[in-house]
Amino acid sequence: MAPPPGPSTPSPFPEVLAAIDIGTNSVHMVVARVAGNDRFEVITRLKEMVRLGSGQGEMKHLEPDAIDRAVAALTRCRQLADSLDATVFAVATSAVREARNAGDFLVRAREEAGVDVEVIAGHEEARLIRLGVLQALPVWDKDMVLVDVGGGSTEIVFGRGEEVTYARSIKLGSLRMTRSFFPDGAASPKAVAECRRFVQGRLAPMLRDAVNLPFEVAVASSGTAESLAVMALARSGDTAPQTMNGAVLTRKALGKVIDDLAGAPTTEERRQLPGIDVARADILLGGAIVIEQVCDALGIDELVISEYALREGVLLDGLHRLRGGSLHHLSQLREASVHHLIELCDDDPAHSVQVAALALQLHDALGERLGLGDADRELLEAGALLANVGLFISHSGHHKHSYYVIRNSEHLMGFTDREIEIIAQVARYHRKGRPAEKHLEFAALSSEDQARVRAMVSMLRVAIGMDRNHDGAVERLNVKDEGDHVRIELVGEPDADLSLEVYAANERCNMLADQLGATVEIVAAD
């Protein structure tokens, strides 16, 4: 791979980028198409368990068969990337970082697989993981602690916005702990206790440095954490959502899952546990104990799961290296992802933006009365903006198509699975039949979320009527709430004819009146 061009030597901007993460446990590649606002549209992923760090000793030597597996996996990654005309960035972490014979692997990767691999330091790995997480969760403006437990190392990062206040890479990982305490996947109470004491000792220097650092949210970004969160759901009889991004793993739930893992003394017995990723069954207990001890050391009560981590950070970092620019903040992550989906699927985005603006004015005037809070305002806005993305499929029944597009899109980053479901249902019911228990998706919502959807939909329907001509004639609203009667005045330019907007909005206000328990009158302002 040729070195990325610097600022003084611009080159045609690549349409597709690929990031390869060569870890202790696996080789994982993500290929994505570049979009606007530092966004990526994921095209495909490839992951292979190669156990590069499976050698004996303290991970100082890469075994020949492990190198063979890793080079073969990289060859397949290169072939797939080339088929998509992707510019490739590849990084290697602790297994290669610590191996005395790392050079042997790097030469073979370049000569046999055609992949130039950059071995990154622990602090750089931590920075890139954090960069990936900032693309997945709306935590830019929060004090955050990030925990990423890999196969050979654990990265712990504190920061806020673009500032990293503390970062440390510690030689603790799922494969490393398994090899030291649970050889062949065998577990015993004595081994579990010894592993916990060892991890506590390794965490002590970090704890001394970071014990007083603030954090509002704790994020876990590894496959280990995601697997444990899925097991916690299964243990409660719940099915894992379509995306685990934004899911929460409590310390209490984690403890119960660890009890289950430790109570299954063999790998084969562990594979029978509900929700377990069978490919991780032999090494998951070691990684789980690391996460448990980090939580206990820092007083973390719950972890928010991020599906983005090192690979996505490498993508964004690579993008800016090619541009020769510097990174800017991602605080508008949700807004950018919603607008990206609009650009792909909505042929009249100006109408959607106008409807969303009117719906938000209704929320600001009536939201509290309808039981909605500030967090719901953003979901209403997203639902209003995306209500018509189903037109991309067909005009007939497009409200149902909108639900499908939103629910199955990979473009909506920064939202939890629950939030995406609410947004999708708001879009689903913007026209035609009202939300009803006979609809399986609506019936599956909690009663509180059903109430949210009804309230949002009732305002969205009225807002759509207020832009019946799709010309943005209504500039603002005056809402007069008199308890049993609500009067909404439409304000446009002087002498503007808003008769069609008044008529259409009144035709669509019955649901809002029912939700308010009041009569609703919509008129043009004098």
TORTI-466519 format. One line per 2 residues: number of its first residue (from 1); their letters; for each residue z, x, y of C-alpha. Coordinates in Angstrom, 3 decimals, decimal comma, padded with zeros to 6 digits, always signed. Each point is the difference from the previous one (the first is absolute). Layout:
<nodes>
NUM	A	Z X Y  ...
</nodes>
This chain:
<nodes>
1	MA	+000,000 +000,000 +000,000  -000,967 +001,395 +003,371
3	PP	+002,820 +000,381 +002,535  +000,318 -002,909 +002,410
5	PG	-001,816 +000,514 +003,291  +002,121 +000,814 +002,995
7	PS	-000,098 -001,734 +003,388  -002,720 +002,342 +001,264
9	TP	-002,301 -000,571 -002,963  -000,344 -003,769 -000,357
11	SP	-001,838 -001,318 -003,046  -001,191 -003,415 -001,123
13	FP	+003,063 -002,119 -000,683  +000,484 -000,648 -003,745
15	EV	-000,125 -003,598 -001,086  +002,107 +000,562 -003,106
17	LA	+003,023 +002,240 -000,606  +001,836 +000,823 -003,213
19	AI	+003,538 +001,335 -000,334  +001,214 +001,607 -003,218
21	DI	+003,708 +000,495 -000,669  +000,652 +002,536 -002,756
23	GT	+003,595 -000,652 -000,925  +002,388 +001,165 -002,664
25	NS	-000,637 -003,119 -002,044  -003,483 -001,241 +000,898
27	VH	-003,261 +000,560 +001,813  -000,714 -002,963 +002,230
29	MV	-002,986 -000,560 +002,277  -000,662 -002,719 +002,548
31	VA	-003,463 -000,467 +001,517  -000,297 -001,973 +003,226
33	RV	-002,579 -000,948 +002,595  +000,853 +000,859 +003,593
35	AG	+000,485 -002,986 +002,302  +001,119 -000,350 +003,607
37	ND	+003,514 +000,532 +001,347  +000,835 +002,641 -002,609
39	RF	-000,479 -002,564 -002,732  -001,340 +000,535 -003,489
41	EV	-001,646 -002,388 -002,409  +000,949 +001,179 -003,495
43	IT	-003,052 +000,147 -002,241  +001,520 +001,245 -003,228
45	RL	+002,875 +001,918 -001,543  +000,239 +002,319 -002,970
47	KE	+003,231 +001,109 -001,635  +000,596 +002,145 -003,059
49	MV	+003,314 +001,125 -001,484  -000,474 +003,722 -000,597
51	RL	+003,618 +001,231 +000,026  -000,991 +003,206 +001,760
53	GS	+003,670 +000,938 +000,305  +000,764 -000,474 -003,682
55	GQ	+000,638 +003,668 -000,813  +003,350 +001,403 -000,997
57	GE	+002,435 +001,662 +002,381  +000,502 -000,758 +003,684
59	MK	-003,644 -000,972 +000,618  -001,068 +003,589 +000,595
61	HL	-002,996 -000,045 -002,316  -002,909 -002,384 -000,497
63	EP	-000,830 -000,286 -003,693  -003,675 +000,542 -000,979
65	DA	-000,364 -003,482 -001,506  +001,489 -001,572 +003,148
67	ID	-002,480 +001,922 +002,149  -002,812 -001,194 -002,284
69	RA	+001,083 -003,627 +000,457  +000,298 +000,344 +003,765
71	VA	-003,390 +001,710 +000,409  -001,655 -002,653 -002,182
73	AL	+001,589 -002,733 +002,160  -001,164 +001,739 +003,185
75	TR	-003,518 +000,224 -001,409  -000,038 -003,773 -000,456
77	CR	+001,401 -000,452 +003,502  -002,753 +002,215 +001,428
79	QL	-002,690 -001,928 -001,870  +001,296 -003,333 +001,286
81	AD	+000,366 +001,301 +003,562  -003,533 +001,420 -000,062
83	SL	-001,405 -003,292 -001,251  +001,465 -001,623 +003,118
85	DA	-001,046 +002,870 +002,308  +003,631 +000,595 +000,941
87	TV	+001,446 +002,990 +001,862  +002,871 +001,228 -002,173
89	FA	+003,457 +001,220 +000,997  +002,194 +001,195 -002,873
91	VA	+003,645 +001,067 +000,154  +002,377 +001,315 -002,650
93	TS	+003,766 -000,372 +000,099  +003,036 +001,430 -001,781
95	AV	-001,429 +000,839 -003,444  -002,709 +002,213 +001,480
97	RE	+002,146 +001,062 +002,929  +002,623 +001,533 -002,288
99	AR	-002,187 +001,411 -002,787  -000,538 +003,753 -000,160
101	NA	-003,418 -000,553 -001,546  -001,099 -002,596 +002,556
103	GD	-002,953 +002,210 +000,866  -001,477 -000,503 -003,465
105	FL	-000,025 -003,743 +000,515  -001,379 +000,191 +003,538
107	VR	-002,901 +002,212 -001,051  -000,901 -002,296 -002,894
109	AR	+000,277 -003,074 +002,211  -002,473 +001,519 +002,457
111	EE	-002,427 +001,537 -002,490  +000,043 -002,607 -002,768
113	AG	+000,810 -003,238 +001,823  -001,455 +000,876 +003,409
115	VD	+003,238 -000,918 +001,763  +001,732 +002,239 +002,539
117	VE	+003,714 -000,704 -000,276  +002,461 +000,566 +002,815
119	VI	+003,502 +000,790 -001,227  +002,350 -001,588 +002,535
121	AG	+003,560 +000,954 +000,817  +002,837 -002,438 -000,557
123	HE	+000,413 -000,812 +003,691  -003,747 -000,630 +000,363
125	EA	+000,103 -002,267 -003,047  +002,839 -001,910 +001,655
127	RL	-001,975 -000,342 +003,249  -003,092 -001,301 -001,764
129	IR	+001,977 -002,473 -002,120  +001,602 -001,354 +003,148
131	LG	-003,416 -000,275 +001,640  -001,179 -002,087 -002,937
133	VL	+003,032 -002,266 +000,184  -000,588 -000,644 +003,706
135	QA	-003,370 -001,490 -000,965  +001,587 -002,385 -002,491
137	LP	+003,146 -001,330 +001,684  +000,786 -001,078 +003,591
139	VW	+002,720 +002,620 +000,484  -001,458 +002,086 +002,804
141	DK	+002,624 -001,126 +002,513  +002,949 +000,241 -002,409
143	DM	+002,301 +002,839 -001,002  -001,091 +000,556 -003,597
145	VL	+001,115 +002,034 -002,981  -002,731 +000,514 -002,585
147	VD	+000,657 +000,904 -003,638  -002,849 +001,067 -002,281
149	VG	+000,904 +001,016 -003,545  -002,876 +001,747 -001,708
151	GG	-000,254 +001,716 -003,331  +001,311 +003,357 +001,193
153	ST	+001,480 -000,488 +003,457  +001,588 -002,571 +002,274
155	EI	-000,903 -000,214 +003,665  +002,530 -001,443 +002,451
157	VF	-001,112 -000,563 +003,588  +001,774 -001,440 +003,043
159	GR	-001,923 -000,969 +003,105  -001,161 -002,531 +002,514
161	GE	-003,518 -000,471 +001,286  -001,834 +003,309 +000,071
163	EV	+003,251 +001,983 -000,019  +001,342 +001,429 -003,255
165	TY	+003,666 +000,790 +000,516  +000,683 +001,399 -003,477
167	AR	-002,106 +000,763 -003,072  +000,980 +001,627 -003,247
169	SI	-001,686 +000,517 -003,362  +002,475 +000,303 -002,877
171	KL	-000,747 +001,163 -003,542  +000,872 -003,329 -001,566
173	GS	-002,588 -002,151 -001,746  -000,521 -002,358 -002,903
175	LR	-001,768 +002,513 -002,247  +002,300 +002,859 +000,971
177	MT	+003,138 -002,061 -000,733  -001,429 -001,281 -003,271
179	RS	-000,786 +003,484 -001,228  +003,486 +001,245 +000,926
181	FF	+002,158 -002,911 -001,150  -002,063 -002,437 -002,084
183	PD	-002,303 +002,139 -002,170  -002,527 -002,102 -001,906
185	GA	+001,279 -002,989 +002,011  +003,285 -000,173 -001,924
187	AS	+002,959 -001,238 +002,065  +003,748 -000,009 -000,616
189	PK	+003,002 -000,869 +002,187  +000,899 +003,702 +000,171
191	AV	-003,505 +000,985 +001,110  -000,052 -002,754 +002,652
193	AE	+003,334 +001,198 +001,390  -001,156 +003,639 +000,032
195	CR	-003,236 -000,957 +001,758  +001,915 -001,901 +002,667
197	RF	+002,315 +002,947 +000,663  -002,964 +002,380 +000,216
199	VQ	-001,856 -002,223 +002,477  +003,130 -000,397 +002,117
201	GR	+000,269 +003,778 +000,223  -003,638 +000,437 +001,000
203	LA	+000,336 -002,680 +002,672  +003,125 +001,528 +001,574
205	PM	-001,800 +002,261 +002,534  -002,173 -002,914 +001,134
207	LR	+003,038 -002,215 +000,357  +001,766 +002,525 +002,227
209	DA	-003,020 +000,162 +002,297  -000,978 -003,678 +000,039
211	VN	+003,187 -001,988 -000,478  +000,207 -000,979 +003,685
213	LP	-003,704 -000,641 +000,568  -000,678 -003,651 +000,883
215	FE	-002,316 -002,317 -001,909  -000,753 -003,698 +000,318
217	VA	-002,211 -000,206 -003,060  -000,194 +001,994 -003,225
219	VA	-003,420 +000,295 -001,651  -000,917 +001,173 -003,495
221	SS	-003,624 +000,958 -000,510  -000,301 +001,363 -003,518
223	GT	-001,411 -001,520 -003,162  +003,458 +000,446 -001,455
225	AE	+001,549 -002,277 +002,630  -002,753 -002,589 -000,356
227	SL	+000,458 -000,040 -003,780  +003,738 -000,525 +000,371
229	AV	-000,569 -002,845 +002,484  -002,340 -001,714 -002,471
231	MA	+002,640 +000,360 -002,731  +002,637 -001,485 +002,296
233	LA	-002,199 -003,045 +000,553  -000,697 -000,365 -003,707
235	RS	+003,701 +000,294 -000,749  +000,573 -003,026 +002,261
237	GD	-002,779 -001,935 -001,699  -002,396 +000,424 +002,920
239	TA	-003,627 +001,080 -000,184  -001,069 +002,973 +002,076
241	PQ	-002,054 -001,076 +003,039  -003,598 +001,019 +000,469
243	TM	+001,155 +002,814 +002,236  +003,389 +001,696 -000,080
245	NG	-000,505 +001,252 +003,543  +003,018 -001,105 +002,041
247	AV	+001,961 -001,093 -003,083  +003,724 +000,747 +000,084
249	LT	+002,005 +001,774 -002,703  +003,732 -000,391 +000,539
251	RK	+002,500 +002,621 -001,100  +001,674 -002,601 -002,207
253	AL	-003,268 -000,902 -001,739  -000,810 +003,687 -000,422
255	GK	+003,327 +000,578 -001,719  -000,686 -002,757 -002,502
257	VI	-003,452 +001,383 -000,802  +001,493 +003,471 -000,536
259	DD	+002,568 -001,524 -002,358  -002,881 -001,519 -001,969
261	LA	-001,890 +003,300 -000,109  +003,075 +001,996 -000,994
263	GA	+000,907 -002,614 -002,604  -003,320 +000,581 -001,781
265	PT	+000,533 +003,419 -001,604  -003,621 +000,642 -000,998
267	TE	-003,344 -000,194 +001,746  -001,197 -002,569 -002,485
269	ER	+002,956 -002,286 +000,725  -000,513 +000,495 +003,717
271	RQ	-003,609 -001,140 -000,307  +001,275 -003,402 -001,068
273	LP	+001,915 -000,594 +003,248  -001,403 -002,831 +002,171
275	GI	-002,335 +001,148 +002,757  -000,010 +003,679 -000,890
277	DV	-003,073 +002,150 +000,537  -000,410 +001,290 -003,539
279	AR	-001,746 +003,151 +001,270  +003,241 +000,923 +001,793
281	AD	+002,433 -001,109 -002,692  +000,842 +003,573 -001,048
283	IL	+000,687 +001,319 +003,523  +001,120 -003,025 +002,018
285	LG	+003,742 +000,380 -000,593  +000,040 +003,474 +001,554
287	GA	-001,790 -001,208 +003,124  +002,202 -003,089 +000,212
289	IV	+003,149 +002,121 +000,033  -001,403 +002,081 +002,868
291	IE	-000,671 -003,148 +002,055  +003,450 -001,367 -000,901
293	QV	+001,764 +003,136 +001,165  -001,998 +000,213 +003,249
295	CD	+000,986 -003,595 +000,749  +003,651 +000,722 -000,703
297	AL	+000,002 +003,219 +002,014  -001,551 -001,606 +003,092
299	GI	+001,596 -003,440 -000,321  -003,302 -001,794 -000,591
301	DE	+000,503 -003,634 -001,043  -003,670 -000,875 -000,432
303	LV	-003,378 +001,715 -000,142  -003,257 -001,430 +001,348
305	IS	-002,922 +000,917 -002,249  -003,117 +001,598 +001,496
307	EY	-003,149 +000,034 -002,114  -001,450 +002,690 +002,258
309	AL	+001,253 +003,554 -000,199  -001,459 +003,506 -000,209
311	RE	-003,618 -000,905 -000,781  -000,304 -002,408 +002,913
313	GV	+001,651 +002,538 +002,282  -002,546 +002,589 -001,111
315	LL	-002,796 -002,469 +000,794  +001,195 -000,570 +003,543
317	DG	+000,778 +003,653 +000,581  -003,417 +000,968 -001,346
319	LH	-001,677 -002,543 +002,258  +001,588 +001,524 +003,071
321	RL	-000,725 +003,545 -001,138  -003,667 -000,925 -000,220
323	RG	+000,148 -001,605 +003,427  +001,794 +002,983 +001,428
325	GS	+002,469 -002,394 +001,588  +003,698 -000,691 -000,218
327	LH	+001,807 -002,909 -001,542  +001,108 -002,886 +002,100
329	HL	+002,654 -002,518 -000,905  -000,532 -002,877 -002,405
331	SQ	+002,337 -002,568 +001,569  -002,832 -002,541 +000,148
333	LR	-000,624 +000,295 -003,734  +000,128 -003,721 -000,794
335	EA	-002,186 -000,988 +002,930  -002,573 +002,647 -000,861
337	SV	-000,217 -001,107 -003,629  -000,392 -003,678 +000,944
339	HH	-002,773 +000,788 +002,471  -001,715 +002,184 -002,578
341	LI	-000,183 -002,957 -002,375  -001,296 -002,221 +002,827
343	EL	-002,756 +002,519 +000,700  -001,042 -000,130 -003,636
345	CD	+000,073 -003,768 -000,536  +000,032 -002,063 +003,237
347	DD	-003,292 -000,627 +001,827  +001,736 -001,557 +003,033
349	PA	+003,051 +002,203 +000,665  +000,271 -001,111 +003,645
351	HS	+000,783 -003,540 -001,156  +002,663 +001,292 -002,388
353	VQ	+001,610 +002,086 +002,724  +000,039 -002,996 +002,384
355	VA	+001,517 -002,290 -002,643  +002,670 +002,584 -000,807
357	AL	+000,915 +000,344 +003,677  +000,397 -003,780 +000,360
359	AL	+002,003 -000,238 -003,220  +002,375 +002,673 +001,287
361	QL	+000,519 -001,942 +003,239  +000,946 -003,027 -002,085
363	HD	+002,367 +002,164 -002,033  +001,650 +001,379 +003,122
365	AL	+000,629 -003,536 +001,259  +000,799 -001,812 -003,256
367	GE	+000,681 +002,647 -002,638  +003,764 -000,035 +000,289
369	RL	+000,048 -003,785 -000,318  -002,168 +000,317 -003,109
371	GL	+002,385 +002,543 -001,539  -002,192 +003,044 +000,543
373	GD	+001,144 +003,404 +001,227  -001,590 +003,101 +001,482
375	AD	-001,020 +001,379 -003,408  -001,866 -003,233 -000,747
377	RE	-001,959 +000,343 +003,241  -001,870 +003,013 -001,366
379	LL	-000,799 -001,785 -003,243  -001,323 -003,010 +001,938
381	EA	-002,199 +002,290 +002,071  -001,387 +001,690 -003,126
383	GA	-000,622 -003,348 -001,684  -001,796 -001,327 +003,077
385	LL	-002,138 +003,107 +000,377  -000,985 -000,059 -003,674
387	AN	-000,460 -003,745 -000,469  -003,778 +000,267 -000,078
389	VG	-000,529 +003,115 -002,107  -000,944 -002,308 -002,881
391	LF	-003,256 -000,778 +001,818  -001,097 +003,393 -001,304
393	IS	-000,274 -001,680 -003,424  -001,102 -003,542 +000,877
395	HS	+000,417 -002,626 +002,711  +000,777 -002,663 -002,572
397	GH	+003,701 +000,162 -000,789  +000,347 +003,131 +002,089
399	HK	+003,726 -000,617 +000,560  +000,522 +000,529 -003,737
401	HS	-002,228 +003,045 +000,085  +002,092 +001,369 +002,869
403	YY	+003,076 -000,199 -002,201  -001,785 +001,932 -002,739
405	VI	-001,334 +002,696 +002,359  +003,373 +000,594 +001,651
407	RN	+001,956 -000,082 -003,244  -002,271 +002,472 -001,753
409	SE	-000,915 +002,291 +002,868  +001,032 +003,649 -000,066
411	HL	-000,390 +000,205 +003,779  +003,271 -001,653 +001,059
413	MG	+002,377 +002,928 +000,207  +003,486 -000,185 +001,422
415	FT	+000,713 -003,453 -001,419  +002,168 -000,787 -003,003
417	DR	-001,357 -002,061 -002,872  +002,012 -003,004 +001,206
419	EI	-001,353 +000,330 +003,539  -003,579 +000,224 -001,257
421	EI	+000,566 -003,180 -002,013  +001,311 -001,848 +003,071
423	IA	-002,927 +001,220 +002,128  -002,451 -001,068 -002,698
425	QV	+001,528 -003,460 -000,247  -000,003 -000,495 +003,768
427	AR	-003,720 +000,775 -000,085  -000,477 -002,207 -003,085
429	YH	+001,381 -003,104 +001,722  -001,560 +000,401 +003,428
431	RK	-002,291 -002,941 -000,866  -000,348 -002,822 -002,516
433	GR	+003,032 -000,962 -002,113  +003,546 +000,822 +001,007
435	PA	+002,254 +002,346 -001,990  +001,161 -001,854 -003,105
437	EK	+002,130 +000,636 -003,076  -002,980 -000,901 -002,189
439	HL	-001,588 +003,298 +001,072  +001,366 +002,680 -002,304
441	EF	+000,048 +002,813 +002,555  +001,895 -002,086 +002,552
443	AA	+002,411 -001,312 -002,630  +000,806 +003,595 -000,967
445	LS	+001,370 +000,752 +003,486  +003,697 -000,266 +000,739
447	SE	+001,013 -003,136 +001,885  +000,610 +002,115 +003,102
449	DQ	-003,480 +001,509 -000,144  -001,549 -003,413 -000,643
451	AR	+001,623 -001,160 +003,228  -001,370 +003,056 +001,808
453	VR	-003,519 -000,650 -001,220  +000,133 -003,676 +001,004
455	AM	+001,249 +000,866 +003,482  -002,613 +002,713 +000,560
457	VS	-002,852 -002,115 -001,345  +000,964 -002,937 +002,226
459	ML	-000,424 +002,181 +003,098  -003,108 +001,792 -001,263
461	RV	-001,852 -003,262 -000,585  +000,628 -001,090 +003,569
463	AI	-001,008 +003,411 +001,362  -003,313 -000,213 -001,876
465	GM	-000,717 -003,344 +001,675  +000,697 +001,575 +003,369
467	DR	-003,002 +002,304 -000,436  -002,354 -002,602 -001,454
469	NH	-002,950 +001,329 +001,996  +000,696 +003,614 -001,005
471	DG	-000,338 +000,995 +003,642  +003,581 +000,886 +000,960
473	AV	+000,092 -002,700 +002,670  +003,780 -000,507 -000,315
475	ER	+001,698 +002,847 +001,820  +003,635 -000,935 -000,577
477	LN	+002,369 -002,805 -000,940  +002,824 -001,797 +001,757
479	VK	+002,375 -001,430 -002,589  +002,599 -002,563 +001,061
481	DE	+002,538 -000,720 -002,745  +001,948 -003,164 +000,785
483	GD	+001,616 -000,358 -003,416  -001,629 -003,098 -001,412
485	HV	-003,251 +000,684 +001,853  -001,970 +003,224 +000,413
487	RI	-002,738 +000,229 +002,633  -002,480 +002,866 -000,234
489	EL	-002,220 +000,616 +003,019  -003,201 +002,033 -000,393
491	VG	-000,771 +002,219 +002,969  -003,527 +001,303 +000,624
493	EP	-002,014 +001,137 +002,933  -000,218 -002,399 +002,992
495	DA	-002,316 -002,939 -000,750  -000,307 +001,032 -003,668
497	DL	-000,801 -002,861 -002,354  +002,589 +000,158 -002,776
499	SL	-000,590 -003,487 -001,351  -001,261 +001,171 -003,394
501	EV	+002,913 +002,418 -000,398  +002,481 -002,763 +000,911
503	YA	-001,594 -002,394 -002,471  -000,166 +002,531 -002,840
505	AN	+003,574 +001,208 +000,521  +001,358 -003,562 +000,007
507	ER	-001,921 -000,668 -003,217  +001,850 +002,926 -001,595
509	CN	+003,522 -000,525 +001,348  +001,391 -002,432 -002,587
511	ML	+001,484 +002,742 -002,162  +001,630 +001,654 +003,014
513	AD	+001,496 -003,356 +001,025  +001,394 -000,453 -003,512
515	QL	+001,508 +003,479 -000,012  +001,607 -000,534 +003,410
517	GA	+001,088 -003,569 -000,695  -001,446 -000,919 +003,374
519	TV	-003,122 -001,428 +001,554  -002,513 +002,584 +001,210
521	EI	-002,366 -000,577 +002,910  -002,726 +002,474 +000,930
523	VA	-001,682 -000,337 +003,399  -001,983 +002,052 +002,490
525	AD	+002,158 +001,342 +002,815  -000,476 -001,656 +003,373
</nodes>
